[in-house]
Amino acid sequence: MAAVLLANFLAQNLASMVAAQGHVTQSATHVSSLAAGNVSMWIHVPQCAAFHAVESHACKTGSVPAKLQLFLACGHHFDLEAIDNYVGLRNFYDIDSTGTIKRALLNPSAVQALGVNACCPECGVACVDTRRYSIFKQLRDLPDTIDRLYAKMGRKMNMFMNWVTRSKADLDTSFEIFSRNMRPGPLTGKTNERWVRDRGNAMMEVQRKIVNFRDDVVIKFENDIAHLVEFLGNSEILASSNPPFKIRHDSLFFRCRLITLEESARMCRLLEKLGKTSQHMMTLFQGLREMTITQALQNTKNIQSTIAECEVRNFKRLEVELRLQQVAFYLILTTLGSTSDMEVRTSLEKVRITCTQYPDTAGIFFPIYKSLKQSFEGMSPTRELYSKDEREFWRLWGRHEIGFVKYCPFGHPFSSKTFSDCPECGRKVVKEQKSVPIDYNKYLHENAFIEQMLKMKVKV
């Protein structure tokens, strides 16, 4: 329900601005429209007793004023060209001689024009209810509208993460009961299969909601933002941004898949143990093992394209998070006696470098990196991927404070009241290379000294 409401909110506040702002006239009872370059409108013709449809300057009664008229909600009417010039509409659109809006065309004066209220020249009543001039209010409210949508996205991400965390906790606390209910023997075969199937599907409802919200709302939201930037073409009104919400929902999706496959691997270990005394349990183990291996291999490959996107868009925290998820998928394969062509050492080294260079964002994953590295080397079991600090980060997204939105140099949006710096990249720490002092006493001969200096690329 929340996803539908937010989608409607997006449609009302964003999508309508991407389309041509073309309603030409409006009165208290009649609304005009503009589509595909053809002007169709309602105007009041003095010789007529009522409103009549006018198209291409030809009134059905045969009587038409000299110039196209625009009726405002206050009841006053004016020549369309005159009132367009009065409110400054040509700062925003390319308008032909018939009054048709051909395309968006924001000139340098558009920002200043936003400071002028579009109103009736006669009585001063605002024209905000006239769609043709609604762009003034929409553009003035645009930063606040987008800021509020960022807050909604943050709250949804935090809510999904809470669901994922609770579902994982439920699986952990219920495993002992599951183990006791798994009983070898031919008479309990169907019951055992149902227990395994239900446990394997425990994350499906959360996963489905994450995917639906990502596809139905998040992706459309980010696309609408990109279209608006192109449509407006004025960075003072709306600058290009680089929001992380779609990839963050990708991360939540892979988190659901990882928890599911980790649980499948844990069930495999139990079933293999029980299979020593029951052929049915061994058959169940073999089927579950093959399915888990197939899914782990698929997710290990699928996550790579998302990692590549993080590299391009400079999402350092997300890149590390997804790389560690990928390594965790690989470790599931190894526990089941399988493997893949993933270059684990290379990926872990990239994680180490990124954590070191970005200590405030990616750096919180450094303990997880060390744990997974040790697990990969066979030195310790895998630990929980999301630490307390990482879960706190998701909670902060849910506390996005409106009115303080900022964009880092890479275009990542965040609330400066919630985060002290960009939560996706943050400050970069570059260690300076220590210079080795030169012992000039070693080079007594002038030519040898100069030769050595050139080899060391020291400027003379």
N, C-alpha and C positions, 0 to 999 in steps of 0.2 A: 504494500500500500504506500509506504513511504517513497519507494522508488518511482511509483506512478505519479505521486504528487510532485516530486522533484522534477520529473520529466515534463510535467505540465508547466511547472514554474519556468523551466528552461525555454519551453516553446513560446511562452508568453513574453518573456523578457529578452530573449536572445534571437531566436529564429526569425521573429517578425522584423528585426532590424536588418537581417541579412537579405531578406526579400526587399524588392523596391518599395520605398515608402510612398505609395502612390495614390491614396485616397485624395480626391480633389475637392469634394464638397461634403458638407455635413450640416444637418439641421437637427432640431430636437426630435424629429420623427423619421428623418430620411438620412441614410448613410451612402456616400458615393464610393466609387471604386475605380482603380486604375489597373489595368493588366495588359501586358504584351504591347504596350505603347498605344493602346486605344483608350480614349477618354470617354467614359460614360458617367453621367452625373445627373443630379437633381438640381435644378435652379428655379428661382421664382421669376417668372416673366410677368411684367406689370400688366400686360393686356390679358393674361390668363387669370382665372379665378382660383387656381390651385397649383400645386407643384406638378411639373411634367418632366418626363424623361427627355433629356437632350443628348444627342450624340452627333459629333462632328459639326457642331454649331447649327443643327437643324432641329428646331422644336417641332413636335408633332402637330401643333396648332398653326404652324407657319409663321409665328411671331417670335422673334428672338432679339435680345438686346445686342448692341454693337459689339460689346466685349463680353468675354466669358465672366460669369459672376460666381462668387463664392459666398455661401451662406454660413455664418458662424452660429454656434449654439446660443449666443446672446440675442440673435434675431437680426443683427445688422448684416448687410451684404456689400461686397466691394468687387471692383474689377480684380480678377485673379492675379494678373501681372502686377498690379499696384500693391496688393497686400503681400505678395511674395517678396517684392522688393522692400516693403516696409519691415517685415520681420527678418529679412536677411536669408531667405531660404536658398538663394543662389550660392551662398557660401558652402552649401552641403550637396547640391545636386546640379547636374547639367539639365536645364529645362529648355524645351523648344518653344517656339512662338505660340503653339496651341495650349501651352501649360502642361504638356506631358513631361513627366520625369523620365529622362532617358537613362541616367546612370548616376551613381554616387560620384561626387567630385568635390572633395573637401579642399578648399583653398586655405592659404595661411591665415585668413581672417576668421576661420571657422571657430577656433578656440575663443576668440574675443566675442564672436556672435553668440556663443552659448551663454554669455553673461547677460544677454538681453532677453527679457521675457517676451515670448510670442503672445501678443495680446491684440484685442480689437482696437483699432485706431480711434473708434468713436467713443467707446465706454471704458476701455481698459481691461475688460474681462479677459482672463487668460484663454488661450486657444488650445489648451492641453487636450481637450476632448476632440479636437479636429485632427484626424490621423495624419493629414498632410504635414502638420506642424508638430507631431508628437516626438519627432526626432530630437527636438530641443531638450525636452525633459528626459528622454531616454538616454541621451548622451551625457547629460549632467549627472544622472543617477547611475550611469554605467559602472564606474569604479566601485561604488557601494554595492551594486547588484552582484558583481563578480566576487567581491569580498565575502558577501553573505553566502554565495555558492561554495566558495572555498571552505567556509566554516561548516556547511552541510556535508561536504565531502569528507572533511576531517572527522566529523562525528560518526559518519557511516563507517569509515575505516576503523575507528576505535571500537565501534560496536561489533563489527565483524571479527576483529582480533579477540575481543572478549569471548565471543561465541566459540572461536577456534580454541582458545586457551581452556575454556570450560569443558569442551568436548574431549580434549586431550586428557584433562584431569579425570574425567569420568571413565575413560578407557583405562587409565592407570589404576584407579581405585577398584574397578570391577573385574580386573584380570584374575584375581584370586578366585572369585566366584565362578568365573568362566572356566578356570582350570578344574575346579571341583565338579562342574557339570559335564565335563568331557569324560565319558566313560567308554572304555573299549568294549567291543562286543557287537554282534550282528543285529541285535534287537534295538540298539540305540543309534543306528547309522543315520536315519533321517533326522533325528533330534540333534545329533552332533553337527550335521551339515547345516541345519538351520541356525545353530549357535554361531558357527563360523561365518555364515553368510550375513547374519544380522550385525555381527561385530565388524565385518569388513565394510559394511555400508553405513557405519555409524556417523561418518563425516559427510555423507552425500547431501543431506539437507542443507547444511551450512555451505558446502561447496556450491550447490546449485544457486543459492541466494547470492553468493559473491559473484558468480559468473553472470547471472541475470542482471544484477545491478551494474556490473562493469560494462556489459554489452548494451543494455538499454538506456543507461544514463551517463556513465562516466565517459565512454568513448564519444558519445554524441556531444557531451559538454565540451570536451577538449577540441573536437572538430569545429563546434560553433565558435569557440574562442578564436581559433585559427582563421575561420571565415570572416569573423568580425574585424580582426586585424587587417586582413586584406581588403575588406569592404571599406573600412574607414580610411586606411592609408595615412593615418596621422598619429605618430607616436605620442604626441602630447595629449591626445584623447584616449588612446589605448595602445600601449606598447606591446610588442611581441613578447610572449611568455613561454615558459617551458615547464608546464605543470607535471607533477609526478604521479597523478592519481591513477591513471590506467595501469602503469607498471606496478604501483603499490598493490592494486587489486590482483595483478598477475602473481605477485609475491604471495599474497594470501591464498590464491588458488594452489600454487605449488606447495605451500605450507600444508594445506588440506591433503594433497596427494602424498606428501612425505609422511604425515602422521598415519595415514591409511596404510601405506606400505611398510612403515616401521611396525605397525601393529600386526600386519600380515606376517612379517618376518618373525615376530615374537610368537605368534600362533604356530608357525612352522616348526619352531624349536620344540614347542610342547607336543605337537602332533608327531614329530619324528621320534620323540622319546616314547610316547604311547604306542607308536607303530611297531615297536619291538615285540609287543605281545598281541597285536591286533592287525590283521591284514587290511581291514577297513580303514583304520587310522593311517596306515602307511599309504593307502591309495588317496585318502583325503589330503595327506601331507604333500604327496607328489603333485597333485593337481593345483593346490594352493601355491606351492613353490614355483611351478612353471608360470602361473599367472602373475605372481609377484615379480619374478625376474623380467617378464615381458614388459610390465608396467614401469618398472624401475629404469629399464633401458630406454623406453620411450620418453619418460620424463627427463632423463639425463640429456637426451638430445634436444627435446623441445625447449628446455630452459636456456639453451645456448643462444638462441636468437634474442631473447629478452636481455641476457647479459650484454650482448653486442650493442643493443639499443641503449643500455645504461652507459656504456663506454662513450658512445657518440654524444649523448645528452648530458654527460658529466654528472650522473647520479652516483656518487661515490659510495654512499651508504648502501643504496640499493644494489649496486654491483657486488659489493662484498657479501651482502646478505644472500643474494642469489647464487653466487659462487659457492658459498658454504652449503646452501641447500643442494646444489649439484653434487658436491663431494659427499653429502649425506646419502643421496640416492646411490652413488657409487658404492658406499660402504654397505648398503643393504645388499647389493649384488655380491660383494665379497663374503658376507655372512651366509649367503645361500650357495656358495661355491661357484659363483659366476664372476664375470668381469666385463669390461667394455673398453673401447679404444680411447676413452677420455684421458687427457694428459693431466693427471691429478697433481703431480708435483709442480708443473707450470702454473696451474690455477692457484694452488696454495701459495706459491711465491708471489703471485700478483696480489693475493689477499694480504700477505704480510707487508708488502710495499705500500699498498693503499692505506692499510691501517696505520702505518707509521707516518705517512705523509698527511693524513687527515685524522688526527687523534680525537677530535671532538665529535666526529660523525661516524666514519667507518671504524675508528679506533675502539669503539665499545665492543666490537666483535673480536678483538684480539684474543681474549681468553678462550673463546669458542674456536678460533683458528688453531690455537695451540692444542686444544683437546682433540679436534678432528685430525690434526696432523699426527698426533700420537696414536690415535685409533687407526689411521691409515698405515702407520709403521708397525702396527700390532702391539703397541705398548700399553694401551688402556682401552676400556669400552667407551662408546660414544656418549657424550653428555647432552643435556637439553640444549637445543639450538638457540632458543630465545631466553636470554638472561633477564633479571629483574630490570636492569637499566634499559634494555631494548624494549621491554613491554611498556616501560614508562614513556618512551618516545612515542609509541602509538597513542597513549593516553593524552599526551600533549597535543597531538593533532586534533583530538576531540575537544580541546579547550581553546581552539583558535579564537582570539579576540578580534571582533570586527572593528574596523577603523584604523588599523595599524599595519595594513598589508604592505610588504616590501618585496622587492625582487633582487636577488643576488646578481652578480655580473653574468651568470649563465641563464638568467631568466626564471629561476626557481622561486615560486611565490611562498611567502610565509608571513606570519604575524609577528612583528617585532616585540609585541607585548608577551607573546607566548614563547618565542625562541629568541635567544640573544644573537644568533647568527643563523645562516641558512642551514636547515636541518638535513639537507641532501648532499651538500658538498662541504661547507664550512671552510675554516681557514686551512691553508696548506702550509705545512712545515717542511722546509727544504734544508737538509743538513749541509753545512758548508764543508767543502773539501779542505782538509788541513794541508797547508803548503809545507814542503820539506825545505828547511833552510839550506842555503848553498854555502859550502865551505870554500871561500875564495882563495885560501892559502894553498889549496891543493893544486891550483892552476897558476904556476909562477910564470910560465912562458905566455906571452901575450897572444900568439896565434892559437895555442892550445886552449886558452881561456875562452876566446871568442868562439872557437869551434864547439866547445862544450856548451856554451850558453845557447848557441843556435840549436843544438840537439835537444836541449831542454825547453826550447821555445820560449825563452825568457827574452823580453824586449830589452834591447840595449839603448 
